[in-house]
Amino acid sequence: MISPADGTIIDIRDRKVCIFMFFQNVHVNRAPISGKIREITYKKGGYLPAFCKDSERNERNEFIIHSKYGDVSVTQIAGTIARRIVSYSRVNDSIEQGQRIGMIRFGSRVDVTIPHDFEITVRKGERVLAGKTVIATIKNDRDF
């Protein structure tokens, strides 16, 4: 599984990898895994700093990608200055790993929920590149 965003890992908890995008990062988000978009849920909210835990109340857009390994959630979270989340994808679109799925304007965050069959390979504080940095690998060679 690859990083959906350029930025820095600010937290890893409950199988969720949180990536903060600073102003200088590219804010286009990519699919961390190939699959079909099963659901997209947009939620209005505030604009607290995206690196804060209270940012759970911020504006967000959640993609559920159905992959051969199970469902993967990718959540775009608007930050203090970001006031617009743009989606390039729609429900039922088939997407390839690394494909552009949307963008967030300016400082913001992207969270990825990692399925249990994967081992998280990044650490808090690590810088990642969208579509390039491996954030999780399959734990075994079991055929799905």
N, C-alpha and C positions, 0 to 999 in steps of 0.2 A: 504494500500500500504506500502511495506517495503523498507528499504534502500538498494540500489544496491551496496553500498560500505562501507567499514570501513573508518572513517575519521571524519572531523569536518565540520559542516555547516558554509560556509563562506559567503553565500548570499542567499536571497530569494527574487525574483523579477519576476513580470509578470507570476505568477504560475509556476516558475522554482525554484527548490531547487538545490543549488550548493554545492557539497561535495568535500573538498580537502583531498587527501590522503597523509599523511606524510610518510617519509621513513619507519617508524616502523609499519605502517598499512599493513594489508594484501591487496594485489592489485588485487585480484580476484573480478570480478564484477558479480552481480546476478540480475535476473529479479525482478523488484519491484512488478510485477503483472503477473498473468497468462494470456496467450493469444497466438497469432500466430505472428511470425515475418513477417511483411508485406514488410519491406524494410530495407536494410543496406546500408548506404552511407559512403564511406571512402573519406576523403579529406586530401591531403598533406598540409603541412604548416610548420611553424616555431616551435621553442621550447622555448617560453617565459615562465616565471614562471606561473604555472597553476592557482595560486590564483589571478593573475592580470586580470583586465577586458579586457586588450589587448590580452589575451589568446584566444580570438575569432578567431585569425589568426593562432592558433596552429594546428598541426596535430590532426585529430579527426576521430572518427568512430561513426555514429549515427544509432541507432536501432529504428525502428518504430514498436511498439508492438500493435497489434490490440486486444483489450480486450473487454469484454462485456460492459464496461463502456465508450468505445471510444479509440482512439489512444493515446498511451503514448510514448513519445520520451525519450530515454536514450542515452546520448552523452558521450563517453569516450574522454577525452582531454589529450594529452601528455604534460608533463611539461618540465622543463629545462633539467633534466637529463634523463627522460624517452625518449627512442628513438624507442619504439616498442609497438604497440597496437596489441593484439592477440584476435581474435574472435573465440569462441567455437561454435557459432551458425550460421545458414544459413537462407536465405529467405525461408519462408513457414514452418519452424520448429515450432511445437507446444511446448510451454514452460510453466513450472509451476512456480508459485511465489517462489522465493528463489533459483531457478536453476541457475547454473553457466552459464553465457553467454559470458564471455571473461575476459581478464586481461590487465593491463597496467603495464609496468615495471617502478618501482620506483615512485618518487613524481609526482602526477598527479591529475586530477579532473574528477568527473562524475556529469553531470547535468541531472535532471529528470524534465520533464514537467508534471505537475499535472492537470488532467481533472477538469473541473468546478464543477462536481458533488462530488468532494472531498474537505475536509477541511484540510489544511496543519497543522500538529500537532507539528512540530519541530520549533526551534528558532535558529537564528544566534548564533554561538558559541557553540552549542550543539554537543557533540560527538555521533556518530552513529555507529552501527555495521551492516555489510552486512547480509541480510537475517533474521535479528532479530528486529531491531528498526523500529517501526511503524512511517512513515513520513507523512501519510495522511489517513484519514478515510472518509467513505461515509457519506455525509451530512444528508441523510434521509434513510428510509427503503424502498424507492421506488423499486419495483421489475424491474430489467433490463432483 
